[in-house]
Amino acid sequence: MATASPLSPQIEQFLHDHPQGVMTSFRKNGMPQLSIVTTYPRDGGVGVSITETRMKFKNLLRDPRCSILVSHVDWWSGFLVFEGTVEMVHSGNADPETLAKARRHIFSATTRRRSRDWEEYDRITEGDQRVALVLRPVHIYGSALAKMRAALAPK
């Protein structure tokens, strides 16, 4: 499934229901680097929170191509793979207010609640050097996609 448009409601729901994933970025030598991440639907793509101190951040700055596999908790009841490029909001490309808003959105999206103390949250994410990342998929595939199509097919 090629996509440049927002994710379907079924795919967004799959991400809400199964937020754990594996992200692939590419090292300088071209080899893949796999990282366990928490995902959420964000602005028509797949949102992830990473930190500026990790190699995946450095890899994605150099080469924004990425894929994320999101699976049903039992790994066999369905999975989706999102392939595309990432957009990142981080301390090197955003003003402090924009960065704080992006980080707050991460918290609200991944926890489905609001922080009791946004100032404390801002201090923690600043210390962590949190990055708000969105993978813009150009291709989506996986066994969950076929199940979604079957469920939506006219009876």
Backbone hydrogen bonds, N-H to C=O, Kabsch-Sander energy under -0.5 kcal/mol:
donor,donor_aa,acceptor,acceptor_aa,energy
3,T,138,V,-0.8
12,E,8,S,-2.6
13,Q,9,P,-2.3
14,F,10,Q,-2.0
15,L,11,I,-2.2
16,H,12,E,-2.3
17,D,13,Q,-2.8
18,H,14,F,-2.0
21,G,37,V,-2.9
22,V,69,L,-2.3
23,M,35,S,-3.3
24,T,67,S,-3.2
25,S,23,M,-0.5
25,S,33,Q,-2.4
27,R,31,M,-2.9
30,G,27,R,-2.1
33,Q,25,S,-2.9
35,S,23,M,-2.2
37,V,21,G,-2.5
39,T,19,P,-4.0
40,Y,47,G,-1.3
42,R,45,G,-2.4
45,G,42,R,-2.3
46,V,135,L,-2.0
47,G,40,Y,-3.9
47,G,45,G,-0.6
48,V,133,L,-2.3
49,S,38,T,-0.6
50,I,48,V,-0.5
50,I,131,V,-1.8
52,E,129,Q,-2.3
54,R,51,T,-1.2
57,F,54,R,-0.6
58,K,54,R,-1.4
59,N,55,M,-3.3
60,L,56,K,-2.5
61,L,57,F,-2.0
62,R,58,K,-1.7
63,D,59,N,-2.7
66,C,84,G,-2.6
67,S,24,T,-1.4
68,I,82,F,-2.2
69,L,22,V,-2.7
70,V,68,I,-0.5
70,V,80,L,-3.0
71,S,20,Q,-0.9
72,H,78,G,-3.0
75,W,72,H,-2.4
80,L,70,V,-2.8
81,V,141,Y,-3.3
82,F,68,I,-2.7
83,E,81,V,-0.5
83,E,139,H,-2.9
84,G,66,C,-2.3
85,T,136,R,-1.2
86,V,64,P,-1.8
87,E,134,V,-2.3
89,V,132,A,-2.6
90,H,88,M,-0.6
93,N,90,H,-1.7
94,A,90,H,-1.1
99,L,95,D,-2.5
100,A,96,P,-2.4
101,K,97,E,-2.2
102,A,98,T,-2.2
103,R,99,L,-2.5
104,R,100,A,-2.4
105,H,101,K,-2.1
106,I,102,A,-1.6
107,F,103,R,-1.8
108,S,104,R,-2.5
109,A,105,H,-2.7
110,T,106,I,-2.8
111,T,107,F,-2.3
112,R,108,S,-1.4
121,Y,117,D,-2.3
122,D,118,W,-3.0
123,R,119,E,-2.0
124,I,120,E,-2.4
125,T,121,Y,-2.8
126,E,122,D,-2.1
127,G,123,R,-2.3
128,D,124,I,-2.3
129,Q,125,T,-0.9
129,Q,126,E,-0.5
130,R,125,T,-2.3
131,V,50,I,-3.1
132,A,89,V,-2.1
133,L,48,V,-2.5
133,L,131,V,-0.6
134,V,87,E,-2.5
135,L,46,V,-2.9
136,R,85,T,-3.2
136,R,134,V,-0.6
138,V,83,E,-3.4
139,H,83,E,-1.7
140,I,1,M,-2.6
141,Y,81,V,-2.0
144,A,79,F,-2.1
145,L,79,F,-0.6
145,L,142,G,-1.1
146,A,142,G,-0.9
147,K,143,S,-1.5
148,M,144,A,-2.2
149,R,145,L,-2.4
150,A,146,A,-2.3
151,A,147,K,-2.1
152,L,148,M,-1.6
153,A,149,R,-1.0
